[in-house]
Amino acid sequence: MNFVHFSDTHLGGSNFKLKEREQDFLKSFKQVIDYCLKEKPAFIIHSGDLFDKGKPGNKILLFTIKQLKKLRKEGIPFIIIPGSHDMSVDGTFITVLERVGLLRNAAKPENFEQASDQVLMKGEEIGEAIIYGVPGRRANIKSIYESIKPAPSNKFKIFMFHHITSNIIGSEEFADIPLSLLPKGMDYYAGGHWHDHESFNYESKPVIYAGSTDYSDVNIMESAKPRGFIHYKDKPVFIKLETREVIVREIDCNNLNPEEITNKCVDNLKPSNNGLLILKLKGTLKKGKRNEVDLQRIRDQAVTKGYLYCNVRLSGLNNPGELSINTTRTIDEIEIEFLKNKGYEKREIELAKQLINILGRDYKPSELSKAITKAGSIL
């Protein structure tokens, strides 16, 4: 079996409103296409978020069409599922691209058939493979996974999905489904929506998140993990993409004042060739406040040194007498301590927690009524 798997290309996206970053996303996509034109895989799969917006601009559409036409000319099928960013109120542009013969949508409505209390999931057949897929919708997603059943096949079975499984370390705030909800019996699980490359097994078969093809936000940049895609030739191999350089540096600011911190950051900047710089300031000030650090002077000097962009992170910098946040605590514990420090009493904190829970969940009408009643009983 020989195929390429990539995801989360976010064409049309750009960081920090920079046109150069928009071009970076396009260059990464083109690298994958050029690789496929050279290596000639049997097919390509994309597990969602082809575009950054449900209605991409004309320039982005023309670029995408040009790249997909190259694949069609060489007879390399392109199979995709819509991700959460690909959808708009009136559908997805992926449908249009399929209608003109540039790709195949494994998660199109016609591939799902209601059968009793289950939904039979049909697949897109390509040679010795069959590719199933679920679109990247968020609403009622657990019940959707509980109801789907793949149509039986003796071919190499691939399941594409655009949801985050809860077993991924660091996904606790973002997880959509437990790993156990993925349909059993597949040979390869192609994940999307999680922007770092992750790989693990489920039912002794590989679950692969290829990761985004470029750095989508500052948090992803801070990890500085390489961007890339998967070339599966009897086993998955991660292929690294050439992306803009990201430099992450920690600056020890302990026992310095804001002016001294500013000078230290400026004096320690090394030259760059249009790289992206993240400065993480650490320590406790001896006097003054962290918001008095001259961020604009640091950024201006970074541009002078050749950086395309500089982000200064102040979250690790404490004002005098301020305690660092213990990141090993749960969000619930941090919220309670915050409310206590604001002077709220136990009853008020309990009410606040109930309101936070209500606002943070999707309720059925009957469940919402019970939750509101419970919160009201504290008053």
Secondary structure, 3 states (H helix, E strand, C coil): CEEEEECCCCECCCCCCCHHHHHHHHHHHHHHHHHHHHHCCCEEEECCCCECCCCCCHHHHHHHHHHHHHHHHCCCCEEECCCHHHEECCEEHHHHHHHCCCCEECCCHHHEEEECCEEEECCEEECCEEEEECCCCCCCHHHHHHHEEECCCCCEEEEEECCCECCCCCCCCCCCECHHHCCCCCCEEEECCCCCCEEEEECCEEEEECCCCCCCCHHHHHHCCCCEEEEEECCEEEEECCCCCEEEEEEECCCCCHHHHHHHHHHCCCCCCCCEEEEEEEEECCCCCHHHCCHHHHHHHHHHCCCCEEEEECCCEECCCCCCCCCCCCHHHHHHHHHHHCCCCHHHHHHHHHHHHHHCCCCCHHHHHHHHHHHHHHC
